[in-house]
């Protein structure tokens, strides 16, 4: 195992702090109005998260099997939780991600992980694009 990189540790701690603070961040000066659950309100988390993800992906072949099993179990737990609570993006987000992580270590072509990862990430945007059909946007717009 290599020594900890202090710059990377700083980025990781900053990103965790941003994740925790974003849960309690307010958009009002006078009252507590939390951020919406819309992904565009959390875009400020992406730059640091992308750097950490790229480093983690480069380091992932060197991870011990125990860590890989914990990651897989965590994703299974997230899948179970989202199925239990009937979240919309469950099958389009977690299943391609689990499939990609599993195939990453057993399939000779490593590019399969990137394909499944992109499918899972893009599914969130497709779900949001279909949202206007659910709320009948044309009818709501005609009310104004």
C-alpha positions as CSV (number, residue, x, y, z in Angstrom):
1,X,0.0,0.0,0.0
2,X,1.4,3.4,-0.9
3,X,1.7,6.3,1.5
4,X,-1.2,8.7,1.7
5,X,-1.1,11.7,-0.6
6,X,-1.7,14.8,1.6
7,X,-3.2,16.8,-1.3
8,X,-5.6,13.9,-2.1
9,X,-6.5,13.5,1.6
10,X,-7.3,17.3,1.7
11,X,-9.5,16.9,-1.4
12,X,-11.3,13.9,0.1
13,X,-12.0,15.6,3.4
14,X,-13.2,18.8,1.6
15,X,-15.5,16.8,-0.5
16,X,-17.0,14.9,2.5
17,X,-17.4,18.3,4.2
18,X,-19.2,19.7,1.1
19,X,-21.5,16.7,1.0
20,X,-22.4,17.0,4.7
21,X,-22.8,20.8,4.5
22,X,-25.0,20.6,1.4
23,X,-27.6,18.8,3.4
24,X,-27.9,21.8,5.7
25,X,-27.2,24.6,3.3
26,X,-29.9,27.2,2.9
27,X,-30.9,29.3,-0.1
28,X,-32.4,32.1,2.0
29,X,-30.8,34.8,4.2
30,X,-33.7,35.0,6.7
31,X,-35.2,31.4,6.9
32,X,-33.9,27.9,6.6
33,X,-34.8,26.8,3.1
34,X,-32.8,23.6,2.2
35,X,-31.6,22.9,-1.3
36,X,-34.0,21.1,-3.6
37,X,-33.3,17.4,-4.4
38,X,-32.8,18.4,-8.0
39,X,-29.3,17.4,-9.3
40,X,-28.6,20.9,-10.8
41,X,-28.5,22.4,-7.2
42,X,-25.6,20.1,-6.3
43,X,-23.4,20.8,-9.4
44,X,-20.8,22.5,-7.1
45,X,-19.9,19.0,-5.8
46,X,-18.8,17.7,-9.2
47,X,-15.3,19.2,-9.7
48,X,-13.8,17.8,-6.5
49,X,-15.8,14.6,-6.8
50,X,-14.6,14.0,-10.4
51,X,-10.9,14.4,-9.3
52,X,-11.4,11.9,-6.5
53,X,-13.3,9.5,-8.8
54,X,-10.6,9.6,-11.4
55,X,-7.9,8.9,-8.8
56,X,-9.9,6.1,-7.3
57,X,-10.5,4.5,-10.7
58,X,-6.8,4.6,-11.4
59,X,-6.0,3.1,-8.1
60,X,-8.9,0.5,-8.1
61,X,-6.9,-2.4,-9.6
62,X,-4.5,-2.2,-6.5
63,X,-7.4,-2.4,-4.0
64,X,-7.5,-5.5,-1.8
65,X,-10.3,-7.9,-2.3
66,X,-11.8,-7.1,1.1
67,X,-12.3,-3.5,0.0
68,X,-13.8,-4.5,-3.3
69,X,-16.3,-6.8,-1.5
70,X,-17.2,-4.0,0.8
71,X,-17.8,-1.7,-2.1
72,X,-20.0,-4.3,-3.8
73,X,-22.0,-4.9,-0.6
74,X,-22.5,-1.1,-0.2
75,X,-23.9,-0.9,-3.7
76,X,-26.1,-3.9,-3.0
77,X,-27.4,-2.1,0.1
78,X,-28.1,1.1,-1.9
79,X,-30.0,-1.0,-4.4
80,X,-32.0,-2.7,-1.7
81,X,-32.8,0.7,-0.1
82,X,-33.9,2.3,-3.3
83,X,-36.1,-0.7,-4.2
84,X,-37.6,-0.7,-0.7
85,X,-38.4,3.0,-0.9
86,X,-39.6,2.8,-4.5
87,X,-37.1,5.4,-5.9
88,X,-37.4,6.0,-9.6
89,X,-33.8,5.7,-10.8
90,X,-33.1,2.3,-9.1
91,X,-32.8,-0.1,-12.0
92,X,-31.3,2.5,-14.4
93,X,-28.7,3.7,-11.9
94,X,-27.6,0.9,-9.6
95,X,-27.9,-2.2,-11.8
96,X,-25.6,-0.9,-14.6
97,X,-23.1,0.3,-11.9
98,X,-23.1,-3.0,-10.1
99,X,-22.7,-4.9,-13.5
100,X,-19.9,-2.6,-14.5
101,X,-18.0,-3.0,-11.2
102,X,-18.5,-6.8,-11.3
103,X,-17.3,-7.1,-14.9
104,X,-14.4,-4.8,-14.3
105,X,-12.6,-7.4,-12.4
106,X,-13.6,-10.6,-14.3
107,X,-13.8,-9.4,-17.9
108,X,-10.6,-8.9,-19.9
109,X,-11.7,-5.7,-21.5
110,X,-11.7,-2.9,-18.9
111,X,-13.7,-0.6,-21.1
112,X,-16.9,-2.4,-20.3
113,X,-16.9,-0.7,-16.9
114,X,-16.8,2.7,-18.5
115,X,-19.7,1.8,-20.8
116,X,-21.9,0.6,-17.9
117,X,-20.8,3.5,-15.7
118,X,-21.9,6.0,-18.5
119,X,-25.2,4.2,-18.9
120,X,-25.9,4.5,-15.1
121,X,-24.9,8.2,-14.9
122,X,-26.8,9.2,-18.1
123,X,-29.9,7.4,-16.9
124,X,-30.4,10.1,-14.3
125,X,-30.5,12.8,-17.0
126,X,-33.0,10.7,-19.1
127,X,-35.2,10.3,-16.1
128,X,-35.2,14.0,-15.5
129,X,-35.9,14.6,-19.2
130,X,-39.0,12.4,-19.0
131,X,-40.2,14.2,-15.8
132,X,-42.2,16.7,-17.9
133,X,-44.5,13.9,-19.1
134,X,-45.2,12.9,-15.5
135,X,-46.3,16.4,-14.4
136,X,-48.0,17.2,-17.7
137,X,-45.9,20.3,-18.4
138,X,-48.1,21.6,-21.4
139,X,-51.2,21.6,-19.3
140,X,-49.5,23.4,-16.4
141,X,-48.1,26.0,-18.8
142,X,-51.5,26.7,-20.3
143,X,-52.8,27.6,-16.8
144,X,-50.6,30.7,-16.7
